[in-house]
Amino acid sequence: MMRGIRSPSTWVVAAGCLAIFGWGGAVAGRGLLGGSGAVIGALCGCAAGVYGVLRIVVPWQSRRLVPVVEKEVDWTKEFGDVIRAQERVRAVAASANPRRPKNR
């Protein structure tokens, strides 16, 4: 997911979405409420654009980049580090809470 967020194409698409949604919101808000409506509409449009980018564009880019990440040499080592860190966190949490069963 982080590779999808850091990808330059994600940033380009996100900028385009924000511009289009912000412009559309400003036009709609200006038509409804005048000058202050344009500001409110632009803010609402940008919020909708951010939501769309986070829910549609970033997952799409992440799925597109999966083959690139899998071809890297050390991705299995990084994944192993994550698993070991998760096991350490679970061990610390289990030792901190004695009432909780250890095998879940």
C-alpha positions as CSV (number, residue, x, y, z in Angstrom):
1,M,0.0,0.0,0.0
2,M,2.9,2.4,0.8
3,R,4.4,1.8,-2.6
4,G,1.1,2.7,-4.2
5,I,1.0,6.0,-2.1
6,R,4.6,6.9,-3.0
7,S,4.2,6.2,-6.7
8,P,4.5,9.3,-8.9
9,S,1.6,8.3,-11.0
10,T,-0.6,8.2,-7.9
11,W,0.3,11.7,-7.1
12,V,-0.5,12.9,-10.7
13,V,-3.8,11.2,-10.7
14,A,-4.6,12.5,-7.2
15,A,-3.7,16.1,-8.3
16,G,-6.0,15.7,-11.2
17,C,-8.9,14.3,-9.1
18,L,-8.5,17.1,-6.6
19,A,-8.5,19.8,-9.3
20,I,-11.5,18.3,-11.1
21,F,-13.6,17.7,-7.9
22,G,-12.6,21.0,-6.4
23,W,-13.5,22.9,-9.6
24,G,-16.8,21.0,-9.8
25,G,-17.6,21.8,-6.2
26,A,-16.8,25.4,-6.7
27,V,-19.0,25.7,-9.8
28,A,-21.9,24.0,-8.0
29,G,-21.5,26.0,-4.8
30,R,-21.3,29.3,-6.7
31,G,-24.5,28.4,-8.5
32,L,-26.3,27.7,-5.3
33,L,-24.9,30.2,-2.8
34,G,-22.7,32.7,-4.6
35,G,-19.1,33.5,-3.6
36,S,-19.1,31.9,-0.2
37,G,-20.8,28.9,-1.7
38,A,-17.9,28.5,-4.2
39,V,-15.5,28.2,-1.3
40,I,-17.7,25.7,0.6
41,G,-18.3,23.8,-2.6
42,A,-14.6,23.7,-3.4
43,L,-13.8,22.4,0.0
44,C,-16.5,19.7,-0.2
45,G,-15.3,18.8,-3.7
46,C,-11.7,18.5,-2.5
47,A,-12.8,16.3,0.4
48,A,-14.7,14.1,-2.1
49,G,-11.6,13.9,-4.3
50,V,-9.4,12.9,-1.3
51,Y,-11.9,10.2,-0.4
52,G,-12.0,8.9,-4.0
53,V,-8.2,8.9,-4.2
54,L,-7.8,7.0,-1.0
55,R,-10.6,4.5,-1.8
56,I,-10.0,3.9,-5.5
57,V,-6.7,5.2,-6.8
58,V,-4.3,4.1,-4.1
59,P,-5.7,0.5,-4.0
60,W,-5.6,0.4,-7.8
61,Q,-2.0,1.5,-7.9
62,S,-1.0,-0.9,-5.1
63,R,-2.5,-3.8,-7.1
64,R,-0.7,-2.6,-10.2
65,L,2.7,-2.5,-8.3
66,V,2.4,-6.0,-6.7
67,P,4.4,-7.7,-9.4
68,V,7.2,-5.1,-9.1
69,V,7.4,-5.6,-5.4
70,E,7.4,-9.4,-5.7
71,K,10.3,-9.3,-8.1
72,E,12.5,-7.5,-5.6
73,V,15.1,-9.7,-3.9
74,D,14.6,-8.9,-0.3
75,W,10.8,-8.7,0.0
76,T,10.6,-12.0,1.9
77,K,13.1,-10.8,4.4
78,E,11.1,-7.6,5.0
79,F,7.9,-9.7,5.4
80,G,9.7,-12.0,7.9
81,D,10.8,-9.0,9.9
82,V,7.1,-7.9,10.1
83,I,6.0,-11.4,11.3
84,R,8.8,-11.4,14.0
85,A,7.8,-8.0,15.2
86,Q,4.2,-9.0,15.4
87,E,5.1,-12.1,17.4
88,R,7.1,-9.9,19.8
89,V,4.2,-7.5,20.2
90,R,1.9,-10.4,21.0
91,A,4.3,-11.8,23.5
92,V,4.6,-8.5,25.3
93,A,0.8,-8.0,25.3
94,A,0.3,-11.6,26.7
95,S,2.8,-11.0,29.5
96,A,1.2,-7.7,30.4
97,N,-2.3,-9.2,30.6
98,P,-2.2,-12.4,32.7
99,R,-5.9,-13.1,32.5
100,R,-5.9,-13.4,28.7
101,P,-5.3,-16.9,27.4
102,K,-1.9,-17.2,25.6
103,N,-3.1,-19.5,22.8
104,R,-5.6,-17.5,20.7
